[in-house]
Amino acid sequence: MENQMKDNAGSPSVESLVKRGCLFLEDSEWNKADEYFDKALDINPEHAPAYIGKLCVELMVRREESLGDYNELRQGKKFDKLLGEYGNFQKALRFADDDYKKKLNGYDQKIKENFPKTIPQRFTDEFVNGEIARLEKEIANCDAEITKNKQASDFWKSEAQRANGNKQKMVEQQRSINTNVWGVSTYEEAWKDLKDDSSFKSYGKEETDCYDKKGKADELVYEYKDKKTKYEAIKLELEQLAGISCLDRMDVYYNRVVKDMQKASTEDEFKSLAEQFRSLEGYKDSAELADKYGKLVIKAQYDKLVQEKNKAATEEKYRELSKQFRDMGGYESSAKLADECDKLADECVKQKEREKKARYDALVQAKSGASTEDKYRQLTQDFREMGNYENAVQLANECDKQMNILKKQREEQERQEQARIAVREAAEREETERRNRYREKKEKLKKSTGLLIQFGILFVYLFLLWGTRLIYHRFYSIRESILIIIFPAVLSLVFGIISRLFLKDAKPKLGLPWGTVFLLFGLAATTVTGSVWDGGGIVRSIISVILALISIFSVPYIWAESEGIFSSIGKTLGVVVATAIVGGIIGGASNNNSLFIFIGLVIPAIPGIIIMHKTEGAELF
């Protein structure tokens, strides 16, 4: 710059102005320096040092020599292209003398040696500004979509509320109707009455649909809000990058990727780093780093394939690994491993053939021993799974045929068995019905027979009373006949009441059958009447009555303590005989009279006792 200034010694004012501008450059007063360089050019528009001064201002360097220092130029914020691309440098070369031009070309050559060969599109001002503009449009579109979907959400909410209002009106109307009919009605009852109404269901569906549409609109609002937030974050980052040079942008990106290198440990992370370094297109040592991480990716892939080879067990997997090893282009021992995988795949094929042969032989052997439908069915399926191996198809058809034969036999046997079961069940039902009919008839016969025997005992009792009188040629008078009938009946009624009061919780055989009551009361009545009419007297008559009552009350306990029918008959007969004899003697009745009474009353009593045991006390009433 000084040599060029000497060449223009005839213009001292230009020199002083350029010197003042250089002093301002040293103090980083860029605006003042630019002002003085412009003043010098106003005097001499072809003064090359003044243009170089303005270039220093533009690149924010404090001395001319810095134009040849790439690292110092990078300290500024405006350096993003070769010196020859700046207008002030071009004008300085145009007006410079040979020596100064050589010096300027030297600066330019030094910068070219360090300057990136290419600047990727993504780091240029055009790209960054274009992305900022695109993001502004996306953000505006998100705002429009948010507003639109908010309005849609409010609209569908109002429509849902309208449909719900119509439902509420119908419920209130139904409540009024129910109140007029029943006098009172709840909200739940009215709602229940309307649940099947077509209009009510239509309003309900409309309400549900509206809320569904509102929900979708709300989801879109949240979705576009998220997009807007992401776009704004990216736009903010790009705006920060827009304030620096393209080389500084590349530096920012480069430093960020270098920082990520420290955390990378997986194949995917290595692959991402390699791609990012390649995108820098040779900036600094990005090419070497891209190659380094590309190799790490290949190594990670190689190590992964080796691990998979150690775990592989099928032909398909070995074939796949062989192809992947060959795709690695001879990396380390990948070719050798590919050959090993091919051999292992071939061995898998041979092993599979051996297993198939063994399975086929086992099935053939199983077929020779098969005898059931299920076994032939399974063999049919197994042979068919072997495909066309040897004669597997033929054997499958044979097994299927034999299975169908056994199936038909089984179905025929099941049909015959079902027929036998149906015949047996029909016979059992018929036998059950016959036994039920027989049991019903038997029960009716038991009850009717018991009643007839009891009435027969009473009839024989009355008949023998009259018969004894006929034997002794003495007929009862009307008064005697009434007493003979009424007296035992009254005693029977009294004893029945007593037994109901004191023996009401006893077991069935403790209940006194009416046939036995008539028997015992008849005996007592005969004894008493024999005493009265044979002249026995009042005292004897009372004693006879007491003895008769003792015998009567002892009979139920005799039944309770007896284990069998014969024991009961024997004990009862003992009581009856004792009562008849003692009563006859004390009552003063003649021996013949007592004997006839005993025979006439005891013999008919035996069937009544048996019936009482068989029917568990069939009663007269």
C-alpha positions as CSV (number, residue, x, y, z in Angstrom):
1,M,0.0,0.0,0.0
2,E,2.9,2.4,0.8
3,N,4.6,1.8,-2.6
4,Q,1.3,2.5,-4.4
5,M,0.9,5.7,-2.4
6,K,4.4,6.9,-3.4
7,D,3.5,6.4,-7.0
8,N,0.8,9.0,-6.5
9,A,3.0,11.5,-4.7
10,G,1.4,14.3,-6.7
11,S,-1.7,13.9,-4.6
12,P,-0.6,14.3,-1.0
13,S,-4.2,14.8,0.2
14,V,-5.0,11.2,-0.9
15,E,-2.1,9.8,1.0
16,S,-3.0,11.6,4.2
17,L,-6.6,10.5,3.9
18,V,-5.6,6.8,3.3
19,K,-3.2,7.1,6.3
20,R,-5.9,8.4,8.5
21,G,-8.2,5.6,7.4
22,C,-5.4,3.0,8.2
23,L,-5.1,4.5,11.7
24,F,-8.9,4.1,12.2
25,L,-8.6,0.5,11.0
26,E,-6.0,-0.2,13.7
27,D,-8.4,1.1,16.3
28,S,-11.3,-1.0,14.8
29,E,-13.2,2.2,14.1
30,W,-14.7,0.8,10.9
31,N,-17.1,3.6,10.0
32,K,-14.5,6.3,10.4
33,A,-12.0,4.3,8.4
34,D,-14.5,3.7,5.6
35,E,-15.4,7.4,5.6
36,Y,-11.7,8.5,5.0
37,F,-11.1,5.8,2.3
38,D,-14.2,7.2,0.5
39,K,-12.8,10.7,0.8
40,A,-9.5,9.6,-0.8
41,L,-11.4,7.9,-3.7
42,D,-13.4,11.1,-4.2
43,I,-10.1,12.8,-5.1
44,N,-8.6,9.8,-7.0
45,P,-11.2,7.1,-7.9
46,E,-8.3,4.9,-9.2
47,H,-6.3,4.8,-6.0
48,A,-5.9,1.0,-5.4
49,P,-4.8,1.2,-1.6
50,A,-8.1,3.1,-0.9
51,Y,-10.1,0.1,-2.3
52,I,-8.0,-2.3,-0.2
53,G,-8.7,-0.2,2.8
54,K,-12.5,-0.4,2.2
55,L,-12.0,-4.2,1.8
56,C,-10.4,-4.3,5.2
57,V,-13.3,-2.4,6.6
58,E,-15.7,-4.9,4.9
59,L,-13.9,-7.9,6.3
60,M,-13.3,-6.2,9.7
61,V,-9.5,-6.7,9.7
62,R,-7.2,-4.0,11.2
63,R,-4.3,-4.2,8.6
64,E,-3.7,-5.0,5.0
65,E,-1.4,-8.0,5.7
66,S,-4.3,-9.8,7.4
67,L,-5.8,-10.3,3.9
68,G,-3.3,-13.1,3.4
69,D,-4.0,-14.8,6.7
70,Y,-7.0,-17.2,6.4
71,N,-7.3,-17.7,10.2
72,E,-7.3,-14.0,10.9
73,L,-9.9,-13.3,8.2
74,R,-12.1,-16.0,9.8
75,Q,-12.0,-13.8,13.0
76,G,-14.3,-11.4,11.2
77,K,-18.0,-11.9,10.5
78,K,-18.2,-11.1,6.8
79,F,-15.6,-13.4,5.3
80,D,-17.4,-16.1,3.3
81,K,-15.8,-16.2,-0.1
82,L,-12.5,-15.8,-2.0
83,L,-10.8,-12.4,-2.1
84,G,-11.3,-12.3,-5.9
85,E,-15.0,-12.4,-5.4
86,Y,-15.1,-9.1,-3.5
87,G,-15.8,-6.0,-5.6
88,N,-13.2,-3.8,-3.7
89,F,-10.5,-6.4,-4.3
90,Q,-11.4,-6.6,-8.0
91,K,-11.1,-2.8,-8.3
92,A,-7.8,-2.7,-6.5
93,L,-6.4,-5.3,-8.9
94,R,-7.7,-3.2,-11.8
95,F,-6.0,0.0,-10.8
96,A,-2.9,-1.4,-9.0
97,D,0.6,-1.2,-10.5
98,D,2.5,-4.4,-11.2
99,D,4.3,-4.7,-7.8
100,Y,1.2,-4.0,-5.8
101,K,-0.9,-6.3,-8.1
102,K,1.7,-9.1,-7.4
103,K,1.3,-8.5,-3.7
104,L,-2.5,-8.6,-3.9
105,N,-2.4,-11.8,-5.9
106,G,-0.1,-13.3,-3.2
107,Y,-2.8,-12.6,-0.6
108,D,-5.4,-14.2,-2.8
109,Q,-3.3,-17.3,-3.4
110,K,-2.8,-17.9,0.3
111,I,-6.5,-17.7,1.0
112,K,-7.2,-20.1,-1.9
113,E,-4.9,-22.7,-0.3
114,N,-7.0,-22.7,2.9
115,F,-10.4,-21.8,1.6
116,P,-12.9,-24.7,1.2
117,K,-13.1,-26.0,-2.3
118,T,-16.9,-25.9,-2.2
119,I,-19.5,-24.5,0.2
120,P,-22.5,-26.8,0.5
121,Q,-25.8,-25.4,-0.5
122,R,-27.3,-25.7,3.0
123,F,-24.7,-23.2,4.4
124,T,-25.3,-20.4,1.8
125,D,-27.2,-17.2,2.5
126,E,-29.7,-18.1,-0.2
127,F,-30.5,-21.5,1.5
128,V,-30.7,-20.1,5.0
129,N,-32.9,-17.1,4.0
130,G,-35.0,-19.4,1.8
131,E,-35.6,-21.8,4.8
132,I,-36.4,-18.9,7.1
133,A,-39.0,-17.7,4.5
134,R,-40.4,-21.2,4.2
135,L,-40.7,-21.6,7.9
136,E,-42.5,-18.3,8.2
137,K,-45.1,-19.6,5.8
138,E,-45.4,-22.9,7.7
139,I,-45.8,-21.0,11.0
140,A,-48.5,-18.8,9.3
141,N,-50.2,-21.9,8.0
142,C,-50.2,-23.4,11.5
143,D,-51.7,-20.2,12.9
144,A,-54.5,-20.4,10.3
145,E,-55.1,-24.1,11.0
146,I,-55.2,-23.5,14.7
147,T,-57.7,-20.7,14.3
148,K,-59.8,-22.8,11.9
149,N,-59.9,-25.8,14.1
150,K,-60.6,-23.8,17.2
151,Q,-63.7,-22.4,15.4
152,A,-64.7,-25.9,14.3
153,S,-64.3,-27.1,17.9
154,D,-66.6,-24.3,19.2
155,F,-69.1,-25.0,16.4
156,W,-69.4,-28.7,17.1
157,K,-69.5,-28.1,20.9
158,S,-72.6,-25.8,20.3
159,E,-74.2,-28.4,18.1
160,A,-73.7,-31.1,20.7
161,Q,-75.2,-28.8,23.4
162,R,-78.2,-28.1,21.1
163,A,-78.8,-31.8,20.6
164,N,-78.5,-32.4,24.3
165,G,-80.9,-29.6,24.9
166,N,-83.5,-31.3,22.7
167,K,-83.0,-34.5,24.7
168,Q,-83.6,-32.6,27.9
169,K,-86.8,-31.1,26.5
170,M,-88.1,-34.6,25.6
171,V,-87.2,-35.8,29.1
172,E,-89.1,-32.9,30.8
173,Q,-92.1,-33.6,28.5
174,Q,-92.0,-37.3,29.5
175,R,-91.8,-36.4,33.1
176,S,-94.9,-34.2,32.8
177,I,-96.7,-37.1,31.1
178,N,-95.6,-39.5,33.8
179,T,-96.6,-37.1,36.6
180,N,-100.1,-36.7,35.1
181,V,-100.5,-40.5,35.0
182,W,-98.6,-41.7,38.2
183,G,-98.6,-38.5,40.2
184,V,-94.8,-38.4,40.5
185,S,-91.9,-39.0,38.1
186,T,-88.1,-38.9,38.5
187,Y,-85.6,-37.9,35.9
188,E,-84.2,-41.4,35.7
189,E,-87.6,-42.9,35.1
190,A,-88.4,-40.5,32.2
191,W,-85.0,-41.2,30.7
192,K,-85.6,-44.9,30.9
193,D,-89.0,-44.5,29.2
194,L,-87.4,-42.6,26.3
195,K,-84.4,-44.8,25.7
196,D,-86.1,-46.7,22.8
197,D,-87.7,-43.6,21.3
198,S,-86.4,-43.0,17.7
199,S,-86.2,-39.2,18.1
200,F,-84.5,-39.4,21.4
201,K,-82.0,-41.9,20.0
202,S,-81.4,-39.6,17.0
203,Y,-80.6,-36.7,19.3
204,G,-78.3,-38.9,21.3
205,K,-76.4,-40.0,18.2
206,E,-76.2,-36.5,16.9
207,E,-74.7,-35.3,20.3
208,T,-72.2,-38.2,20.2
209,D,-71.2,-37.4,16.6
210,C,-70.7,-33.7,17.4
211,Y,-68.5,-34.4,20.4
212,D,-66.5,-36.8,18.2
213,K,-65.9,-34.1,15.6
214,K,-65.1,-31.6,18.3
215,G,-62.5,-34.0,19.7
216,K,-60.9,-34.4,16.2
217,A,-60.8,-30.6,15.8
218,D,-59.1,-30.3,19.3
219,E,-56.5,-32.9,18.3
220,L,-55.7,-30.9,15.2
221,V,-55.3,-27.8,17.3
222,Y,-52.8,-29.6,19.5
223,E,-51.0,-31.1,16.5
224,Y,-50.6,-27.7,14.7
225,K,-49.5,-26.1,18.0
226,D,-46.7,-28.7,18.3
227,K,-45.7,-28.1,14.7
228,K,-45.6,-24.4,15.2
229,T,-43.4,-24.8,18.3
230,K,-40.9,-26.9,16.3
231,Y,-40.9,-24.5,13.3
232,E,-40.3,-21.5,15.6
233,A,-37.4,-23.3,17.2
234,I,-35.8,-24.1,13.9
235,K,-36.5,-20.6,12.6
236,L,-34.9,-19.0,15.6
237,E,-31.7,-21.2,15.1
238,L,-31.6,-20.2,11.4
239,E,-32.0,-16.5,12.2
240,Q,-29.0,-16.8,14.4
241,L,-27.1,-18.5,11.6
242,A,-28.2,-15.8,9.1
243,G,-26.2,-13.2,11.0
244,I,-22.9,-15.0,10.4
245,S,-20.9,-16.0,7.3
246,C,-21.4,-19.3,5.5
247,L,-18.0,-20.4,6.7
248,D,-19.0,-19.7,10.3
249,R,-22.1,-21.7,9.7
250,M,-20.0,-24.6,8.5
251,D,-17.8,-24.1,11.6
252,V,-20.9,-24.2,13.9
253,Y,-22.1,-27.4,12.2
254,Y,-18.6,-28.9,12.2
255,N,-18.1,-28.2,15.9
256,R,-21.5,-29.7,16.7
257,V,-20.7,-32.9,14.9
258,V,-17.3,-33.1,16.5
259,K,-18.9,-32.8,19.9
260,D,-21.3,-35.7,19.0
261,M,-18.2,-37.9,18.2
262,Q,-17.5,-38.2,21.9
263,K,-20.8,-40.0,22.6
264,A,-20.9,-42.2,19.5
265,S,-20.6,-46.0,20.2
266,T,-23.1,-47.8,18.0
267,E,-23.3,-48.6,14.3
268,D,-26.2,-46.2,13.7
269,E,-24.4,-43.4,15.5
270,F,-21.2,-44.0,13.5
271,K,-23.3,-44.0,10.3
272,S,-24.9,-40.7,11.3
273,L,-21.5,-39.0,12.0
274,A,-20.1,-40.3,8.6
275,E,-23.1,-38.8,6.7
276,Q,-22.8,-35.4,8.6
277,F,-19.1,-35.1,7.9
278,R,-19.6,-36.0,4.2
279,S,-22.2,-33.2,4.0
280,L,-19.4,-30.7,4.9
281,E,-17.8,-31.6,1.5
282,G,-14.2,-31.6,2.6
283,Y,-14.4,-28.7,5.1
284,K,-11.3,-28.8,7.4
285,D,-10.7,-32.5,8.1
286,S,-14.3,-33.5,7.5
287,A,-13.4,-35.8,4.7
288,E,-10.9,-37.8,6.9
289,L,-13.4,-38.0,9.7
290,A,-16.2,-39.1,7.3
291,D,-13.8,-41.9,6.1
292,K,-12.9,-42.8,9.6
293,Y,-16.5,-43.2,10.8
294,G,-17.4,-44.9,7.5
295,K,-14.8,-47.5,8.4
296,L,-16.1,-47.8,11.9
297,V,-19.6,-48.4,10.4
298,I,-18.2,-51.2,8.3
299,K,-16.3,-52.6,11.3
300,A,-19.5,-52.5,13.4
301,Q,-21.4,-54.3,10.6
302,Y,-18.6,-56.9,10.3
303,D,-18.5,-57.6,14.1
304,K,-22.3,-57.8,14.1
305,L,-22.3,-60.3,11.2
306,V,-19.6,-62.4,13.0
307,Q,-21.8,-62.6,16.1
308,E,-24.8,-63.6,14.0
309,K,-22.7,-66.3,12.3
310,N,-21.8,-67.8,15.7
311,K,-25.5,-67.9,16.6
312,A,-26.9,-69.0,13.2
313,A,-28.4,-72.5,12.9
314,T,-30.5,-72.6,9.7
315,E,-29.7,-72.8,6.0
316,E,-31.6,-69.6,5.3
317,K,-29.6,-67.6,7.9
318,Y,-26.3,-68.9,6.7
319,R,-27.2,-68.0,3.0
320,E,-28.2,-64.5,4.2
321,L,-24.9,-64.0,6.1
322,S,-22.9,-65.3,3.2
323,K,-24.4,-62.6,0.9
324,Q,-23.8,-59.9,3.5
325,F,-20.2,-60.9,4.0
326,R,-19.6,-60.8,0.2
327,D,-21.2,-57.4,0.0
328,M,-18.4,-56.1,2.3
329,G,-16.0,-56.2,-0.6
330,G,-13.3,-58.3,1.1
331,Y,-13.1,-56.3,4.3
332,E,-10.8,-58.2,6.7
333,S,-11.7,-61.9,6.5
334,S,-15.2,-61.3,5.2
335,A,-14.6,-63.4,2.0
336,K,-13.4,-66.4,4.1
337,L,-16.4,-66.1,6.4
338,A,-18.7,-66.0,3.4
339,D,-17.2,-69.3,2.2
340,E,-17.7,-70.8,5.7
341,C,-21.3,-69.7,5.7
342,D,-21.9,-71.4,2.4
343,K,-20.4,-74.6,3.7
344,L,-22.5,-74.5,6.9
345,A,-25.6,-73.8,4.8
346,D,-24.8,-76.9,2.7
347,E,-24.3,-78.9,5.9
348,C,-27.7,-77.7,7.1
349,V,-29.2,-79.0,3.9
350,K,-27.6,-82.4,4.4
351,Q,-28.7,-82.5,8.0
352,K,-32.2,-81.6,7.0
353,E,-32.2,-84.4,4.5
354,R,-31.0,-86.9,7.2
355,E,-33.7,-85.7,9.6
356,K,-36.4,-85.9,6.9
357,K,-35.3,-89.5,6.1
358,A,-35.4,-90.5,9.7
359,R,-38.8,-88.9,10.1
360,Y,-40.0,-90.7,7.0
361,D,-38.8,-94.1,8.3
362,A,-40.4,-93.5,11.7
363,L,-43.7,-92.7,10.0
364,V,-43.5,-95.8,7.9
365,Q,-42.8,-97.9,11.0
366,A,-45.7,-96.2,12.9
367,K,-48.0,-96.9,10.0
368,S,-47.3,-100.7,10.2
369,G,-48.4,-100.6,13.9
370,A,-51.3,-98.2,13.6
371,S,-54.8,-99.5,14.6
372,T,-56.9,-96.6,15.6
373,E,-58.7,-93.9,13.7
374,D,-56.9,-91.1,15.5
375,K,-53.5,-92.7,14.7
376,Y,-54.2,-93.0,11.0
377,R,-55.5,-89.4,10.9
378,Q,-52.3,-88.1,12.5
379,L,-50.2,-90.2,10.1
380,T,-52.1,-88.9,7.1
381,Q,-51.3,-85.3,8.2
382,D,-47.6,-86.1,8.9
383,F,-47.1,-87.8,5.5
384,R,-48.7,-84.9,3.7
385,E,-46.5,-82.5,5.5
386,M,-43.5,-84.3,3.9
387,G,-44.7,-83.3,0.4
388,N,-43.5,-85.4,-2.5
389,Y,-40.7,-87.0,-0.5
390,E,-40.3,-90.6,-1.8
391,N,-43.8,-92.2,-1.7
392,A,-45.2,-90.0,1.1
393,V,-48.2,-89.0,-1.0
394,Q,-49.2,-92.7,-1.6
395,L,-48.8,-93.5,2.1
396,A,-50.8,-90.5,3.1
397,N,-53.7,-91.7,0.8
398,E,-53.5,-95.2,2.3
399,C,-53.7,-93.9,5.8
400,D,-56.6,-91.6,4.9
401,K,-58.4,-94.6,3.4
402,Q,-57.9,-96.7,6.4
403,M,-58.9,-93.9,8.7
404,N,-62.2,-93.5,6.8
405,I,-62.9,-97.3,7.1
406,L,-62.3,-97.1,10.9
407,K,-64.4,-94.0,11.1
408,K,-67.4,-95.7,9.4
409,Q,-67.0,-98.7,11.8
410,R,-66.9,-96.4,14.8
411,E,-69.9,-94.4,13.6
412,E,-71.8,-97.7,13.1
413,Q,-70.9,-99.0,16.5
414,E,-71.9,-95.6,18.1
415,R,-75.2,-95.8,16.2
416,Q,-75.9,-99.4,17.5
417,E,-74.8,-98.4,21.0
418,Q,-77.2,-95.4,20.9
419,A,-80.0,-97.7,19.7
420,R,-79.3,-100.1,22.6
421,I,-79.2,-97.2,25.1
422,A,-82.5,-95.9,23.7
423,V,-84.1,-99.4,24.1
424,R,-82.7,-99.8,27.6
425,E,-83.8,-96.3,28.6
426,A,-87.3,-97.0,27.2
427,A,-87.5,-100.3,29.1
428,E,-86.3,-98.6,32.3
429,R,-88.9,-95.8,31.9
430,E,-91.6,-98.4,31.3
431,E,-90.4,-100.5,34.4
432,T,-90.3,-97.3,36.5
433,E,-93.8,-96.3,35.4
434,R,-95.0,-99.9,36.1
435,R,-93.5,-99.8,39.6
436,N,-94.9,-96.4,40.3
437,R,-98.4,-97.6,39.3
438,Y,-97.9,-100.7,41.4
439,R,-96.7,-98.6,44.4
440,E,-99.7,-96.3,44.1
441,K,-102.1,-99.2,43.9
442,K,-100.3,-100.9,46.9
443,E,-100.5,-97.7,49.0
444,K,-104.2,-97.3,48.2
445,L,-104.7,-101.0,49.0
446,K,-102.8,-100.7,52.3
447,K,-104.9,-97.7,53.4
448,S,-108.2,-99.1,52.3
449,T,-107.3,-102.6,53.8
450,G,-106.3,-101.0,57.1
451,L,-109.5,-99.0,57.2
452,L,-111.6,-102.1,56.3
453,I,-109.8,-104.2,59.0
454,Q,-110.3,-101.5,61.6
455,F,-114.0,-101.2,60.7
456,G,-114.1,-105.0,60.7
457,I,-112.7,-105.2,64.2
458,L,-115.4,-102.8,65.4
459,F,-118.1,-104.8,63.5
460,V,-116.8,-108.2,65.0
461,Y,-116.6,-106.6,68.4
462,L,-120.3,-105.5,68.2
463,F,-121.3,-108.8,66.6
464,L,-119.6,-110.9,69.3
465,L,-121.2,-108.8,72.0
466,W,-124.5,-109.7,70.5
467,G,-123.3,-113.2,69.7
468,T,-122.5,-114.0,73.3
469,R,-125.9,-112.8,74.3
470,L,-127.5,-115.0,71.7
471,I,-125.5,-118.0,73.0
472,Y,-126.8,-117.4,76.5
473,H,-130.3,-116.7,75.1
474,R,-130.3,-113.2,76.4
475,F,-130.7,-110.2,74.2
476,Y,-129.6,-106.7,75.0
477,S,-132.2,-104.2,75.7
478,I,-132.2,-100.9,73.7
479,R,-130.6,-99.2,76.7
480,E,-127.9,-101.8,77.0
481,S,-127.1,-101.7,73.3
482,I,-126.7,-97.9,73.4
483,L,-124.4,-98.1,76.4
484,I,-122.3,-100.9,74.7
485,I,-121.8,-98.7,71.6
486,I,-121.5,-95.3,73.2
487,F,-119.3,-96.2,76.1
488,P,-116.3,-97.4,74.1
489,A,-116.8,-94.6,71.6
490,V,-116.6,-92.0,74.4
491,L,-113.6,-93.6,76.0
492,S,-111.9,-93.7,72.6
493,L,-112.5,-90.0,72.1
494,V,-111.1,-89.2,75.5
495,F,-108.0,-91.3,74.9
496,G,-107.5,-89.8,71.5
497,I,-107.5,-86.3,73.0
498,I,-105.1,-87.5,75.7
499,S,-102.7,-89.1,73.1
500,R,-102.8,-86.0,71.0
501,L,-101.8,-83.8,73.9
502,F,-99.1,-86.0,75.4
503,L,-97.9,-88.0,72.4
504,K,-98.1,-85.4,69.6
505,D,-94.3,-85.2,69.0
506,A,-93.8,-89.0,69.1
507,K,-92.5,-91.0,66.1
508,P,-95.0,-92.7,63.8
509,K,-95.0,-96.1,65.7
510,L,-95.8,-94.2,68.9
511,G,-99.0,-92.9,67.4
512,L,-101.9,-95.3,68.6
513,P,-103.8,-96.7,65.6
514,W,-107.5,-96.5,65.9
515,G,-107.9,-100.2,65.2
516,T,-105.9,-101.0,68.4
517,V,-107.9,-98.3,70.3
518,F,-111.1,-100.0,69.4
519,L,-109.7,-103.3,70.4
520,L,-108.5,-102.2,73.9
521,F,-111.5,-100.0,74.6
522,G,-113.8,-102.8,73.5
523,L,-112.0,-105.2,76.0
524,A,-112.4,-102.6,78.8
525,A,-116.0,-101.9,77.9
526,T,-116.8,-105.7,77.8
527,T,-115.2,-106.2,81.2
528,V,-117.0,-103.2,82.7
529,T,-120.4,-104.1,81.2
530,G,-119.9,-107.7,82.2
531,S,-119.3,-106.6,85.7
532,V,-122.3,-104.3,85.7
533,W,-124.8,-106.7,84.2
534,D,-123.5,-109.8,85.9
535,G,-123.9,-108.2,89.2
536,G,-120.3,-107.5,90.0
537,G,-121.0,-104.3,91.8
538,I,-119.7,-100.7,91.7
539,V,-116.3,-101.4,93.3
540,R,-115.4,-104.2,91.0
541,S,-116.5,-102.2,88.0
542,I,-114.2,-99.3,89.0
543,I,-111.3,-101.6,89.5
544,S,-112.0,-103.2,86.1
545,V,-112.0,-99.7,84.5
546,I,-108.7,-98.8,86.2
547,L,-107.1,-102.1,85.0
548,A,-108.4,-101.5,81.5
549,L,-107.0,-98.0,81.4
550,I,-103.6,-99.2,82.6
551,S,-103.5,-101.7,79.8
552,I,-104.6,-99.2,77.3
553,F,-101.9,-96.6,78.3
554,S,-99.2,-99.3,78.3
555,V,-99.7,-100.3,74.7
556,P,-98.0,-97.3,73.0
557,Y,-94.9,-97.8,75.1
558,I,-94.8,-101.5,74.3
559,W,-94.8,-100.5,70.6
560,A,-92.0,-98.0,71.2
561,E,-89.7,-100.5,73.0
562,S,-90.4,-103.4,70.6
563,E,-87.9,-104.0,67.8
564,G,-90.1,-106.1,65.5
565,I,-93.7,-106.9,64.5
566,F,-93.8,-110.3,66.2
567,S,-92.4,-108.9,69.5
568,S,-95.1,-106.1,69.4
569,I,-97.8,-108.7,68.7
570,G,-96.6,-110.9,71.6
571,K,-96.4,-108.1,74.1
572,T,-99.8,-106.7,73.1
573,L,-101.5,-110.1,73.3
574,G,-100.0,-110.5,76.8
575,V,-101.5,-107.2,77.9
576,V,-104.9,-108.1,76.3
577,V,-105.0,-111.6,77.9
578,A,-104.1,-110.3,81.3
579,T,-106.6,-107.5,81.1
580,A,-109.4,-109.9,79.9
581,I,-108.7,-112.5,82.7
582,V,-108.2,-110.0,85.5
583,G,-111.1,-107.9,84.3
584,G,-113.4,-110.8,83.9
585,I,-112.6,-112.2,87.4
586,I,-112.8,-108.9,89.2
587,G,-115.7,-107.8,87.1
588,G,-117.6,-110.9,88.0
589,A,-118.2,-112.0,84.5
590,S,-118.7,-115.7,83.8
591,N,-115.7,-117.6,82.4
592,N,-117.5,-118.6,79.3
593,N,-118.5,-115.0,78.6
594,S,-114.9,-113.8,79.1
595,L,-113.5,-116.6,76.9
596,F,-115.9,-115.7,74.0
597,I,-115.0,-112.1,74.4
598,F,-111.3,-112.8,74.3
599,I,-111.5,-115.0,71.2
600,G,-113.8,-112.5,69.5
601,L,-111.6,-109.5,70.2
602,V,-108.0,-110.8,70.0
603,I,-108.1,-112.9,66.8
604,P,-109.4,-110.0,64.7
605,A,-106.9,-107.7,66.3
606,I,-103.9,-109.5,64.9
607,P,-104.4,-108.3,61.3
608,G,-104.9,-104.7,62.6
609,I,-101.6,-104.9,64.4
610,I,-99.8,-106.1,61.3
611,I,-101.4,-103.4,59.1
612,M,-100.3,-100.8,61.7
613,H,-96.7,-101.9,61.4
614,K,-96.8,-102.0,57.6
615,T,-98.4,-98.6,57.1
616,E,-96.7,-96.9,60.0
617,G,-100.0,-96.3,61.7
618,A,-102.7,-95.8,59.1
619,E,-105.3,-93.9,60.9
620,L,-109.1,-94.0,60.6
621,F,-109.4,-90.2,60.5
